[in-house]
């Protein structure tokens, strides 16, 4: 249920965004898929906790009504919970409702750089931006959110074949134009929009430059020339480079291009279906039974670690990773520069947005759910949850938010080591 977005691609994430407080490096939609796998695994645990509400360093402070058809979000102070036709904001500290407004039936996205909430307008044909403090509407524009970056939002209308880029806080329109259904669109950096056509034609527009500045045009190599229902096309931009990831049933191709000229810098092919992630000193190629670290400048493999197959977050030079067990994932930490396994953390699920916390069954008493703090390659129990957690939890500043079998969102304050 939770999941986020980090590198903005053509399809918005459905999960809650990380808290506004400093957190881990955001990852590409491949990591969102990995987080979804963890959520399914956590749902199978159905763990009961026995500690009283006010015992220990993990203390329940709020309980909020929740409809699990919709994706909630948090900014570290308020919890934004959609229901059928409405969006309500609750204080994390005590669960008191701050405001409630009419909203289309969908999830909500917290855009930290712009300080706004993005959701569907009533009726579902437009996107609306709300002030998080009051719920007041800031603007409304046609289309659905296809990405956010550096205070801008990309909106697409599939049926109308139109796309728009606007400032997320004010709704000021920076660009609009026609696009094809098979185009891959991405906010490629501050003030940059990349449009990659299915036939390989590529355009990079500078949206905040001088009026009339011509776009950069060129070509990129696509893995498949026709629409492949099993395939996907994603982009990742980092360090002035545009990375195109084409994947289908026969493998994956990753190619890096200069944003200012669209010159190709390198190209890597892999026979397995892989996903690409920004892992700090390296680019991570995940899936297919291993985790590979690629040199960002050349695409050469710096290291391969066969113990892990997915990367969930990158922070402080460490990668939060998982193996390829889709029933009960095994978790660990890897040094991003060398690929060396720093810690084998066992089973459980990382709290989305907070890779220094994980939730799992108490090994001494499987009826309990414990919160484990991860630091320096060591896992230390931080406390016990009261309630039966049925899905992956989200870290929201000093708080842990988890859906429970009672159809509520339970909020715990995690104080130890904060």
C-alpha positions in Angstrom: 0.0 0.0 0.0 2.8 2.4 0.8 5.2 3.5 -1.7 6.7 6.3 -3.1 7.9 8.5 -5.3 11.4 9.0 -6.0 12.6 9.5 -9.5 9.7 10.8 -11.4 8.6 8.7 -14.4 5.5 8.5 -16.6 3.3 7.0 -13.9 2.7 8.4 -10.4 3.3 6.2 -7.4 0.3 5.1 -5.3 2.0 4.9 -2.0 2.6 7.6 0.6 5.5 10.0 0.2 8.4 10.2 2.7 8.2 12.7 5.5 9.4 16.2 5.1 12.2 15.7 7.6 15.5 14.7 6.0 15.3 11.1 4.8 16.8 8.6 2.4 17.5 9.3 -1.3 14.4 8.7 -3.3 14.4 5.8 -5.7 12.9 5.0 -9.1 9.6 3.2 -9.6 11.5 0.0 -9.6 12.0 0.5 -5.8 8.3 1.2 -5.5 7.6 -2.3 -6.9 10.0 -3.7 -4.3 8.2 -1.8 -1.5 4.9 -3.2 -2.8 6.3 -6.7 -2.5 7.3 -6.0 1.1 3.8 -4.8 1.8 2.3 -8.0 0.6 4.7 -10.0 2.7 3.9 -7.9 5.8 0.2 -8.5 5.2 0.7 -12.3 5.5 2.3 -11.9 9.0 -0.8 -10.8 10.9 1.2 -10.2 14.0 -0.4 -9.5 17.4 1.4 -7.4 20.0 1.0 -7.7 23.8 2.6 -4.5 25.2 0.3 -2.0 26.9 -0.1 1.3 24.9 2.1 3.5 27.1 4.9 1.0 27.7 8.5 1.3 26.5 10.0 3.7 23.9 7.4 2.8 21.2 4.2 4.4 22.4 0.8 4.5 20.5 -0.3 8.1 20.4 -3.2 8.1 17.8 -5.8 6.0 16.0 -7.3 7.3 12.8 -10.1 5.8 10.7 -8.9 4.3 7.4 -10.3 2.9 4.2 -7.6 0.6 2.7 -8.8 1.3 -0.9 -6.9 4.6 -0.8 -3.3 5.6 -0.2 -2.5 7.9 2.7 0.4 10.3 3.1 2.2 12.2 5.7 4.6 15.2 6.1 5.9 14.3 9.5 3.4 16.5 11.3 0.0 15.7 9.7 -1.4 12.5 8.4 -3.5 12.9 5.2 -6.2 10.2 4.9 -8.4 9.9 1.8 -11.9 8.3 2.0 -14.6 8.0 -0.6 -15.0 11.6 -1.8 -13.1 13.4 1.0 -9.6 14.0 2.4 -9.0 14.6 6.1 -5.8 15.8 7.9 -5.0 14.5 11.4 -2.3 15.5 13.8 0.3 12.7 14.2 0.9 13.7 17.8 -2.6 13.0 19.0 -4.9 12.0 16.1 -7.0 15.1 16.3 -8.6 16.1 12.9 -7.2 19.4 11.6 -9.5 19.7 8.5 -11.5 17.8 6.0 -12.4 18.7 2.3 -14.2 17.1 -0.7 -11.8 15.2 -2.9 -12.0 12.7 -5.8 -11.8 9.1 -4.9 -8.1 8.3 -5.0 -4.9 8.6 -3.0 -3.0 11.8 -2.2 0.6 12.8 -2.8 2.6 15.0 -0.5 5.1 17.1 -2.6 7.7 18.2 -0.1 9.7 20.6 -2.3 6.6 22.6 -3.1 4.8 22.1 0.2 1.5 21.1 -1.3 -0.9 18.1 -1.5 -1.8 16.8 -4.9 -5.0 14.8 -5.4 -7.9 14.2 -7.8 -10.6 16.8 -8.0 -14.2 15.7 -7.4 -15.3 14.1 -10.7 -11.8 12.7 -11.3 -10.9 14.5 -14.5 -8.5 17.0 -13.0 -5.8 17.4 -10.4 -6.2 19.7 -7.5 -3.5 21.2 -5.2 -4.3 21.8 -1.6 -2.6 23.8 1.2 -1.5 21.2 3.7 -2.1 23.4 6.7 -5.7 24.4 5.9 -6.9 22.1 3.1 -7.6 25.3 1.0 -7.5 24.7 -2.8 -4.5 26.4 -4.5 -5.3 25.5 -8.1 -7.0 22.9 -10.4 -5.7 21.7 -13.8 -6.8 19.0 -16.2 -4.9 15.7 -16.1 -3.4 13.3 -13.7 0.0 13.5 -11.9 2.7 11.8 -13.9 5.6 13.1 -11.9 6.9 15.9 -9.6 10.4 17.3 -9.3 12.0 20.5 -8.0 8.7 22.2 -7.2 7.1 21.4 -10.6 4.4 18.9 -11.5 3.8 16.9 -14.8 0.2 16.3 -15.7 -1.0 14.0 -18.5 -4.4 13.5 -20.2 -4.2 10.1 -21.9 -7.5 10.4 -23.7 -6.9 13.9 -24.9 -3.2 13.3 -25.8 -2.1 16.4 -23.8 0.6 17.0 -21.2 1.3 20.1 -19.0 4.0 21.2 -16.7 3.1 23.6 -13.9 4.6 25.0 -10.7 3.3 22.8 -8.0 2.7 25.6 -5.5 0.9 28.1 -7.7 -0.3 26.2 -10.7 1.5 28.6 -13.1 1.7 26.8 -16.5 5.2 26.4 -17.8 4.5 24.3 -20.8 1.7 22.4 -22.5 1.6 20.4 -25.7 0.4 17.2 -27.5 1.9 13.8 -26.6 1.4 10.3 -27.9 0.2 7.4 -25.7 3.5 5.6 -26.3 5.7 8.6 -25.4 7.8 8.4 -22.2 7.8 11.7 -20.4 10.0 12.7 -17.4 10.8 15.8 -15.5 14.5 15.4 -16.2 15.9 18.0 -13.7 15.1 21.5 -12.5 13.3 23.2 -15.3 13.7 20.3 -17.8 11.2 18.1 -19.5 12.3 15.0 -21.6 9.9 13.5 -24.1 11.0 10.2 -25.7 8.9 8.8 -28.6 8.5 5.1 -29.3 10.5 5.4 -32.5 13.5 6.9 -30.7 12.9 10.6 -31.3 13.9 12.6 -28.2 13.3 16.1 -27.1 14.6 17.9 -24.0 12.9 21.3 -23.2 14.2 23.9 -20.8 11.0 25.3 -19.2 12.6 28.0 -17.1 15.0 29.4 -19.7 14.7 32.5 -22.0 11.4 32.7 -23.9 11.6 30.9 -27.2 14.8 28.9 -26.3 14.8 26.0 -28.8 14.7 22.4 -27.3 17.5 19.9 -27.7 16.5 17.3 -30.2 18.1 13.9 -30.9 17.5 10.2 -30.9 17.7 7.4 -28.4 17.9 3.7 -28.9 14.7 1.8 -27.9 14.7 -1.9 -27.1 11.4 -2.5 -28.8 10.0 -0.6 -31.8 6.4 -1.5 -31.3 4.2 -1.4 -28.2 5.0 -4.4 -26.1 2.4 -5.2 -23.4 5.0 -7.0 -21.4 7.6 -4.2 -21.7 8.2 -1.0 -19.9 10.2 2.2 -20.5 11.4 4.3 -17.5 13.9 7.1 -17.1 16.3 8.2 -14.3 18.2 11.5 -14.3 21.2 12.1 -12.2 24.4 14.1 -12.6 23.4 15.8 -15.9 22.6 12.4 -17.5 19.4 10.9 -18.8 19.1 7.2 -18.3 16.6 5.2 -20.4 15.6 1.8 -19.1 13.8 -0.4 -21.6 12.7 -3.8 -20.3 10.7 -6.6 -21.7 10.4 -10.4 -21.4 13.7 -10.8 -23.2 15.8 -8.6 -21.0 16.8 -5.0 -20.1 18.8 -2.3 -21.9 20.1 0.7 -19.9 21.5 3.7 -21.9 22.9 7.0 -20.6 22.7 10.3 -22.5 23.9 13.8 -22.0 20.9 16.1 -21.3 22.4 19.1 -23.1 23.2 17.3 -26.3 21.5 13.9 -26.1 24.8 12.3 -27.0 24.9 8.6 -25.9 27.6 8.0 -23.2 27.2 4.3 -22.7 24.8 1.3 -23.1 24.4 -1.9 -21.1 22.4 -4.9 -21.9 21.3 -7.7 -19.5 19.3 -10.9 -20.3 17.2 -10.5 -17.2 14.4 -8.1 -16.3 16.2 -5.5 -14.2 15.4 -2.1 -12.6 17.8 0.9 -12.2 18.2 2.9 -9.0 20.3 5.9 -7.9 22.5 4.4 -5.2 24.9 7.4 -4.6 28.4 6.4 -5.8 26.9 3.8 -8.2 23.8 3.1 -10.2 22.2 -0.1 -9.0 20.9 -2.7 -11.4 18.5 -4.8 -9.4 16.6 -8.0 -10.0 17.4 -11.2 -11.9 19.0 -12.8 -8.9 21.6 -10.2 -8.1 22.4 -6.6 -7.2 25.0 -4.9 -9.5 26.7 -1.6 -9.0 27.4 0.3 -12.2 29.9 3.1 -12.7 27.7 6.2 -13.5 30.3 7.6 -15.9 31.0 4.4 -18.0 28.3 1.9 -17.2 30.9 -0.7 -16.2 30.1 -3.0 -13.3 32.1 -2.1 -10.2 30.7 -4.9 -8.2 28.1 -7.7 -8.1 26.4 -9.1 -4.9 24.5 -12.3 -5.6 23.0 -12.4 -2.0 20.5 -9.6 -2.8 18.2 -8.8 -5.6 16.4 -5.6 -4.6 17.3 -2.2 -3.3 14.8 -0.2 -1.2 16.6 2.9 -0.1 20.1 4.6 -0.2 21.3 6.8 2.6 24.6 7.6 4.2 26.5 5.3 1.8 24.5 2.3 2.8 21.8 0.4 0.8 18.7 -1.1 2.4 18.3 -4.4 0.4 16.3 -7.5 0.2 16.7 -10.9 -1.4 14.3 -12.3 -4.0 12.0 -14.3 -1.6 8.6 -12.9 -2.4 6.9 -14.6 0.6 9.1 -13.6 3.5 11.8 -11.2 2.3 15.3 -11.4 3.9 16.7 -7.9 4.6 20.2 -6.5 4.8 22.5 -3.6 4.3 25.2 -3.2 1.6 28.0 -0.7 1.3 27.2 1.2 -1.8 30.8 1.9 -2.9 32.1 -1.7 -2.6 29.0 -3.9 -2.8 30.1 -5.6 0.5 27.3 -6.9 2.7 27.5 -4.9 5.9 24.6 -6.5 7.8 22.3 -9.5 7.4 19.1 -8.3 9.2 16.9 -11.4 8.8 13.2 -11.3 8.0 10.8 -8.4 8.4 9.8 -5.2 6.5 11.6 -1.8 6.4 9.4 1.1 7.4 8.7 2.9 4.1 10.7 6.2 4.1 12.7 5.3 7.1 15.3 2.5 6.4 16.7 2.7 9.9 13.5 1.0 11.2 12.1 -2.4 10.4 9.1 -4.3 11.7 9.0 -8.1 12.2 7.8 -10.9 14.4 9.4 -11.2 17.8 11.7 -14.2 17.5 11.1 -15.1 21.1 7.4 -14.8 21.0 5.8 -14.8 17.4 2.6 -13.3 18.8 4.4 -10.0 19.2 5.4 -7.4 16.6 8.7 -5.6 17.4 10.2 -2.5 16.0 13.9 -2.9 15.3 16.3 0.0 14.9 19.2 -0.5 12.4 22.4 1.5 12.9 26.0 0.8 12.1 25.2 -2.6 10.7 23.5 -3.7 13.9 19.8 -4.4 14.6 18.5 -3.5 18.1 14.9 -4.0 19.3 13.4 -0.6 19.9 10.0 -1.6 21.3 6.8 -3.6 20.8 3.6 -2.5 18.9 0.2 -2.9 20.5 -2.2 -3.9 17.8 -2.2 -6.3 14.8 -0.3 -4.9 11.9 -1.4 -6.2 8.5 0.5 -4.1 6.0 3.8 -2.3 5.6 4.4 0.6 7.9 5.6 4.1 7.0 8.1 6.2 8.9 6.9 9.8 9.4 9.5 11.8 11.2 9.4 10.6 14.9 6.4 8.5 14.2 5.5 5.1 12.8 2.2 4.7 10.9 0.7 1.2 10.3 -2.6 0.0 9.0 -4.1 -2.6 11.4 -6.7 -5.4 11.1 -9.1 -3.1 12.9 -9.3 -1.0 9.7 -7.6 2.0 11.3 -4.2 3.7 11.0 -2.3 3.3 14.2 0.4 5.9 15.0 3.2 5.1 17.3 5.9 7.6 18.5 9.3 6.0 18.3 11.5 8.0 20.7 14.6 5.8 21.4 17.6 6.8 19.4 15.8 9.6 17.6 
